[in-house]
Amino acid sequence: MIDEYTKKWIVKALEDFRVAKHELSQPEGEMATGAACFHCQQMAEKLLKAFLITKEIDFGKTHDLKFLLKLCSDKDPDFKNLEVGNLTAYAVDIRYPDEFHIPSIQEVRTCFRIAQKIKDFVIKKLGIKEQDFQ
């Protein structure tokens, strides 16, 4: 059973996913590629954290998806088959001009594919239906 707090993490994660999906539907010249990659990272982070919350595992304050994935796989070895790619790089750096980078359309597509696999995997692991959180 998913508690109310965990539900909020899932709802916010799926909202991030919808934002990324919306950006991917835009014409190439209008797509906010940095924002799309950021929201893919955020969705993955929130879903991994939701899983950890259900297992009562503390994860501290982090955006590091590889760290979160390690915590998940320590609890459930099936997570070892999950890839987070380079999504962590889009958590902070992409949002500020110091490390200026505009992701390509291909980067967005790659981020989205990774995020979608993470979403599908974690949703299945949590034993929930995505439509119940829309």
N, C-alpha and C positions, 0 to 999 in steps of 0.2 A: 504494500500500500504506500502510495506517495503522499507525504504530508503537504500541508499548504505552503510551507516555505520552499520546499523543493519544486512544487508546481510553479511558483513564481519564477524560479530560475529557468524552468523549461519554457514558460510563456515568453520570457525575455529572449531566450535563445532562438526560439522559432520566429520571433519578430525580427531579430538580426538576420536570420536566414531569408525571410521575405524581402527585406531591404536589398540584400545582395542579389536575390533573384530578380527583383524589379530592375535594378541597375543593369543586369545582363540583358534585359529585354529592350533596353534603349538602343537607339542608333549609335554606332561606334563613336561618332563625334560628340555625342551628348552623354555618354556613360561616364560617371564619376568612378574611375577605376580604383583610386586609392580608397575611397569610401567602401566600395564593393569588397575589396580584399580585407579591409578592417572588419566589416560586418561578418565575413566568413570566419575570421579568427575569433571574433567575439562569440559567435554561435558555438564554435567548437569548445572554446574555453568554458562557457556557461553549462554546456551539456556534460562535459567531463566533470565539472564541479558538482553538478546535480547528482551524477552517479556517486561521487565520493561522499556527498552529504547523506545519501541513502545508506551508505556503509559506515557512517559516523567516523570518517577519516578527515582529519584536519589537513588543510592544504595551504594555510597562510594566505598572504596577499601575493599573488603571482599571476603573470600572464604567460608563463613558460609552459607551452603545451606538452613538450617532451617530459617535463617534470610531472605534470598532471597525469599524463599517460602512464608513466612509470608507477605512480601511486595506484592508478586504476588496475594496472596489470599485476601489481603485487597482491591485489585482492581477487582479481579474476584474470587468469592467464590468457583468456581469449583476447584481451586487449593488446597482447603482444603482436597480433596480426594487423592491428590498426596503424595507419600512417598519418602523421600530422604534417608531413612535408616541412615547408618553410613558413607555415602560417604564423608562428610566433613573431616573425619579423614585422608583421603588419599590425601588431597590437599597439605599438607606441610610435616607433620611428616614422611610419608612413604619414602620421598625422601632423608632423611639425616640419618646418622648413630647414632645420639643421641638417638632417639627413635626407635632403631633397631627392625624391624619386617619384615618378609617375608610372605606376604599373601599366604594362601593356595589356591589351585585350586578352592575349594568351595567358598572361599571369592570372587575370581575373578568372578565366575559364578553369585553370588549374586549381586555384584556390577554391572555387565553387565545387569542383568535383571532389576534392578532398573533404570539404565541409559536408557535402551531401552524404558521403560514405560514413563520416563520423556521426552525423545525425541519424541515419538509418540504423547504424550499429547500436548506438546508445539507446535510442528509442526502443529497439528490440530488447536490449539487455534490461531496461527498466520495466519491460512488460506493459508498455502503454501504447495508446493509439494517438498518433500525431494530431488527428482531427479533434480530439478531446481537449486540445490546448490552443485552439485557434480563437 
